[in-house]
Amino acid sequence: MDIVINESLKAYIDPLTADEYQSLEQSILAEGCRDALVLWGEMLVDGHNRYGICRKHGLPFQTVQNTRFRSIEDVHLWMIDQHLGRRSVSDFQRGILALRKREILAERRRAEAEAQPAQESETPAAVDDHDDSPPWSTDASAFDSREALAKAARLSSNQVGLIEKIQKQATPEVVAAVKSGTISINAAAAVATLPAEEQRAAAMAGGSELKEAAKRARESKRRPREPKEPKEAISQPHDDVGDNELHALRERVAELTAENQALREEIAQLQAALA
């Protein structure tokens, strides 16, 4: 049978590094393709690298059909679960995959909620005691909390939060740097708070500049905010006070000042007489 390569599906998971690909190729050349390629119909789901290596060297391989896929979203969820369990996947990649899974499940839950009223209005169907739902069709609510998502990705809640920040705020250049291991997740999250142009410039300059950019971002965050100027208690109402009223207030202040000075002089005279 002809195997169909779906390019968007092939690119759904980050590709192997050059070293990882070379190691896989040497393993297949030495031991053959031990793991079967997973198909959905004619579409290749898992084993793109193995398939390419076998075709390149004319090596035999086996295939297996996964008949439990109902949609392309099921394929994505299965691929995510497979890669979340692999040791070779980096912390950042696991975090991104877990976030993707949450998005897919949340979208599925929204679609089911919208379809629910229409289903309730129809004649109820017979209940099937044999639930053949794919195991990766996890309840979306299981990924609602950051703690649950972190557990699925084998990360800490803090790491998941940093990866979310990178996903939302970092430029593609910074994302590429953290994927390649040029900078850490912590540093990338700090750089992601900078303006986009500054992020790109740092990424283009290399790892040292990215680390300096992360340092600048952290220092600016620690810098105390400048205190706000206190609001003037008297000057604010002046806009509503007429010139005549303002003049009268000034005269009253002058009178009180004069009275205060007279009292001080009288007290001084009394103290002198007593002495």
C-alpha positions as CSV (number, residue, x, y, z in Angstrom):
1,M,0.0,0.0,0.0
2,D,1.0,3.6,-0.6
3,I,1.9,5.5,2.6
4,V,0.7,9.1,2.7
5,I,2.8,11.7,4.4
6,N,0.7,14.6,5.9
7,E,3.2,17.5,6.2
8,S,1.2,19.3,8.9
9,L,1.0,16.1,10.9
10,K,4.8,15.4,10.4
11,A,5.5,19.0,11.7
12,Y,3.2,18.7,14.6
13,I,6.0,17.3,16.8
14,D,9.3,19.0,16.9
15,P,11.9,17.3,14.6
16,L,14.9,15.4,15.9
17,T,18.2,17.2,16.3
18,A,20.9,16.3,13.8
19,D,22.7,14.2,16.5
20,E,19.4,12.4,17.4
21,Y,18.7,11.7,13.8
22,Q,22.2,10.3,13.2
23,S,21.9,8.1,16.3
24,L,18.5,6.7,15.1
25,E,19.9,6.1,11.6
26,Q,22.9,4.1,12.9
27,S,20.6,2.1,15.2
28,I,18.3,1.1,12.2
29,L,21.3,0.3,10.0
30,A,22.7,-2.0,12.7
31,E,19.5,-3.6,14.0
32,G,16.8,-2.9,11.5
33,C,13.6,-1.1,12.0
34,R,12.3,-2.9,15.1
35,D,9.2,-0.7,15.8
36,A,6.2,-0.8,13.4
37,L,5.1,2.4,11.8
38,V,1.6,3.5,12.9
39,L,-1.0,4.3,10.2
40,W,-4.4,5.7,10.1
41,G,-5.7,4.3,6.9
42,E,-2.9,5.2,4.5
43,M,-1.7,8.2,6.5
44,L,1.5,7.8,8.5
45,V,0.9,8.9,12.1
46,D,4.1,7.7,13.9
47,G,7.5,6.8,12.6
48,H,8.3,9.6,10.0
49,N,12.0,9.5,10.7
50,R,12.1,5.7,10.7
51,Y,10.2,5.6,7.4
52,G,12.5,8.1,5.8
53,I,15.6,6.2,6.9
54,C,14.2,2.9,5.7
55,R,13.3,4.4,2.3
56,K,16.8,6.0,2.0
57,H,18.6,2.7,2.6
58,G,16.0,0.3,1.1
59,L,15.4,-1.4,4.4
60,P,12.2,-3.3,5.2
61,F,9.7,-2.1,7.9
62,Q,6.4,-3.2,9.3
63,T,3.2,-1.2,9.7
64,V,0.2,-1.4,12.1
65,Q,-3.2,0.3,11.8
66,N,-4.7,2.2,14.7
67,T,-8.5,1.8,14.2
68,R,-9.5,3.8,17.2
69,F,-8.9,7.2,15.7
70,R,-12.1,9.0,15.0
71,S,-10.7,12.4,13.9
72,I,-7.4,14.3,13.3
73,E,-7.8,15.6,16.9
74,D,-7.6,12.0,18.1
75,V,-4.4,11.6,16.1
76,H,-3.0,14.7,17.7
77,L,-3.9,13.6,21.2
78,W,-2.4,10.1,20.6
79,M,0.8,11.7,19.3
80,I,1.1,14.0,22.3
81,D,0.6,11.1,24.8
82,Q,3.3,9.1,23.0
83,H,5.8,11.9,23.1
84,L,5.0,12.9,26.7
85,G,6.1,9.5,27.8
86,R,9.5,9.6,26.0
87,R,12.6,10.5,27.9
88,S,14.3,12.1,24.9
89,V,11.7,14.9,24.9
90,S,12.9,18.1,26.7
91,D,11.1,19.8,29.6
92,F,10.1,22.7,27.3
93,Q,8.7,20.3,24.6
94,R,6.7,18.4,27.2
95,G,5.2,21.6,28.6
96,I,4.2,22.7,25.1
97,L,2.7,19.3,24.3
98,A,0.7,19.3,27.5
99,L,-0.6,22.8,26.7
100,R,-1.6,21.7,23.3
101,K,-3.5,18.8,24.8
102,R,-5.3,21.1,27.1
103,E,-6.4,23.3,24.2
104,I,-7.6,20.3,22.1
105,L,-9.6,18.9,25.0
106,A,-11.0,22.3,25.9
107,E,-12.2,22.9,22.3
108,R,-13.7,19.4,22.3
109,R,-15.6,20.1,25.5
110,R,-16.9,23.4,24.1
111,A,-18.1,21.6,20.9
112,E,-19.8,18.9,23.0
113,A,-21.5,21.5,25.1
114,E,-22.9,23.3,22.0
115,A,-24.1,20.1,20.5
116,Q,-25.8,18.9,23.8
117,P,-29.1,20.9,23.4
118,A,-29.6,19.5,19.9
119,Q,-29.0,15.9,21.1
120,E,-31.4,16.3,24.0
121,S,-34.2,17.4,21.6
122,E,-33.8,14.2,19.6
123,T,-35.0,10.7,20.5
124,P,-32.7,9.2,23.0
125,A,-30.5,6.5,21.5
126,A,-30.0,3.1,23.0
127,V,-27.3,3.0,25.7
128,D,-24.1,1.2,24.8
129,D,-22.6,-0.7,27.7
130,H,-19.3,-1.1,25.9
131,D,-17.5,2.2,25.9
132,D,-14.9,2.1,23.2
133,S,-13.8,5.7,23.6
134,P,-10.1,6.1,22.9
135,P,-8.0,6.2,26.1
136,W,-6.5,9.5,25.0
137,S,-9.9,11.1,25.0
138,T,-9.4,12.4,28.5
139,D,-11.9,14.6,30.2
140,A,-10.9,18.2,29.5
141,S,-11.6,19.1,33.2
142,A,-8.6,17.0,34.2
143,F,-6.3,19.6,32.6
144,D,-8.1,22.7,34.0
145,S,-5.7,23.1,36.8
146,R,-2.0,24.0,36.3
147,E,-1.1,21.3,38.9
148,A,-2.8,18.5,36.8
149,L,-1.2,19.8,33.6
150,A,2.2,19.9,35.3
151,K,1.8,16.3,36.5
152,A,1.0,15.1,33.0
153,A,4.1,16.8,31.7
154,R,6.3,15.7,34.6
155,L,7.1,19.3,35.4
156,S,6.6,21.7,38.3
157,S,3.7,24.1,38.3
158,N,6.2,27.0,38.2
159,Q,7.8,25.5,35.0
160,V,4.4,25.2,33.4
161,G,3.7,28.9,34.2
162,L,7.0,29.9,32.7
163,I,6.4,27.9,29.5
164,E,2.9,29.5,29.2
165,K,4.6,32.9,29.4
166,I,7.1,31.9,26.7
167,Q,4.3,30.5,24.5
168,K,2.3,33.7,24.7
169,Q,5.0,36.5,24.8
170,A,8.2,35.2,23.3
171,T,9.2,35.8,19.6
172,P,9.8,32.8,17.4
173,E,13.6,33.5,17.7
174,V,13.5,33.2,21.5
175,V,11.3,30.0,21.3
176,A,13.9,28.5,18.9
177,A,16.6,29.3,21.3
178,V,15.0,27.6,24.3
179,K,14.1,24.6,22.1
180,S,17.7,24.2,21.1
181,G,18.9,24.5,24.6
182,T,20.7,27.8,24.0
183,I,19.0,29.3,27.0
184,S,17.0,27.9,29.9
185,I,13.3,28.1,30.4
186,N,13.8,30.6,33.2
187,A,15.9,32.8,31.1
188,A,13.6,32.6,28.1
189,A,10.6,33.6,30.3
190,A,12.5,36.6,31.5
191,V,13.5,37.6,27.9
192,A,9.9,37.2,26.8
193,T,8.9,40.2,29.0
194,L,11.1,42.5,26.8
195,P,9.8,44.3,23.7
196,A,9.7,42.1,20.6
197,E,12.5,43.9,18.8
198,E,14.8,43.6,21.8
199,Q,14.0,39.9,22.0
200,R,14.9,39.3,18.3
201,A,18.1,41.3,18.5
202,A,19.3,39.3,21.6
203,A,18.4,36.0,19.9
204,M,20.3,36.9,16.7
205,A,23.3,37.9,18.8
206,G,23.5,34.4,20.4
207,G,23.4,32.8,23.8
208,S,25.6,35.2,25.7
209,E,23.4,38.2,24.7
210,L,20.3,36.3,25.5
211,K,21.5,35.7,29.0
212,E,22.4,39.3,29.3
213,A,19.0,40.3,28.1
214,A,17.4,38.0,30.7
215,K,19.6,39.6,33.4
216,R,18.4,43.1,32.3
217,A,14.8,42.0,32.4
218,R,15.1,40.6,35.9
219,E,16.9,43.7,37.2
220,S,14.3,46.0,35.7
221,K,11.6,43.9,37.4
222,R,13.3,44.2,40.8
223,R,13.9,47.9,40.4
224,P,11.5,49.8,42.9
225,R,8.8,51.8,41.2
226,E,9.1,55.6,41.4
227,P,6.7,56.9,44.1
228,K,3.8,58.7,42.7
229,E,3.6,62.5,43.3
230,P,1.2,63.2,46.2
231,K,-2.0,64.8,45.2
232,E,-2.3,68.4,46.3
233,A,-5.0,68.7,48.9
234,I,-5.8,72.4,48.3
235,S,-4.8,73.0,44.7
236,Q,-7.3,70.5,43.3
237,P,-10.4,72.3,44.3
238,H,-9.1,75.6,43.1
239,D,-10.5,75.1,39.7
240,D,-14.0,75.4,41.2
241,V,-13.2,78.3,43.5
242,G,-13.8,81.9,42.2
243,D,-11.2,84.6,42.4
244,N,-13.2,86.5,45.1
245,E,-13.4,83.4,47.3
246,L,-9.7,82.7,46.9
247,H,-8.9,86.3,47.9
248,A,-11.2,86.1,51.0
249,L,-9.4,82.9,52.0
250,R,-6.0,84.5,51.8
251,E,-7.2,87.5,53.8
252,R,-8.6,85.1,56.5
253,V,-5.2,83.3,56.6
254,A,-3.4,86.6,57.1
255,E,-5.8,87.6,59.9
256,L,-5.2,84.3,61.7
257,T,-1.5,84.6,61.3
258,A,-1.6,88.1,62.8
259,E,-3.7,86.9,65.7
260,N,-1.3,84.1,66.4
261,Q,1.6,86.5,66.4
262,A,-0.2,88.8,68.9
263,L,-0.9,85.9,71.2
264,R,2.7,84.9,71.2
265,E,3.8,88.4,72.1
266,E,1.3,88.6,74.9
267,I,2.5,85.3,76.4
268,A,6.1,86.5,76.2
269,Q,5.1,89.7,78.2
270,L,3.3,87.7,80.9
271,Q,6.3,85.4,81.3
272,A,8.6,88.4,81.6
273,A,6.3,89.9,84.3
274,L,6.3,86.7,86.3
275,A,10.1,86.5,86.2
